[in-house]
Amino acid sequence: MRERFEIHVCIANGENIAGGFGLTVPTVEEVFAVGVDFITSGNHVWDKRDYRDQLANSGRVIRPANYPEEAPGRGYGIVERDGVRVGVVNVMGRVFMPALDDPFRIARRLVEDLKQTTPVVVVDVHAEASSEKAAMAYHLDGLASAVYGTHTHVQTADEHILAGGTAFITDLGMTGPSDSVIGMDKKIVLERFLVGTGERFAVAKTAPRQFCALVVNVDPQSGRAVGVHRIFQRYD
């Protein structure tokens, strides 16, 4: 995909890369090795306790910025490729999610701060409610180059560029097994719904697999999005 679309910077939400829950050093290294430049996350970033110390020292893996300052790691970063700096901000919504600090206020402050360094800034809004993610996009329209939602595992078909030049999609979707319930073994999930019992959720092992992404073309001088293309590929 990097070659096909001539991708300069690849950002992935990696909060579920370690067997569906959290991150580990080996899985992060694997994701970087296959072509990802920067990793954002969400509420599952804390699932693997061993990785918390790594967050404090990582320059390419971030957690939602509206967690308390005492939490390991930080909620923003900068990646540079081909002479262009790209600022990345990660915040988490509060609707049907853990009670955190105001993501709207924090996201705007961080985007404005990063704009002092580079005109190109993207924001990962890790949230359950579609309305909250859309509201964030309008809140940052004209400031951020792109605002995209993560968390639901279901890709939306509403990619577009807002009036101020910010690219937006409600949710990027999921990369993983399609023959599943949002990536998890469907038998285990069904037992939980039907009987109220069931073992711990596990990632489905059967094919097919799917790959979801969004390609955003950004003018590096103005920071405005000039093109947006949604990707959904399924592989047997």
Protein Blocks (a to p, Z undefined) as FASTA:
>chain_A
ZZmnopabdcddfklmngoiajdfklmmmmmmnopabdcddfklmmpmmlmmmmmmpckb
ccdfkbcfklgcjfbdcddeehiacdddddddfehpacdddfklmmmmmmmmmmmmomcd
cdddddfblklmmmmmmmmgokambdcdehjopacfkbccdfkopacdfbgbjcddfbbg
ehiafklmmmmmmnopacdddddfbdcdddddddddddfknopafbdcddddddZZ
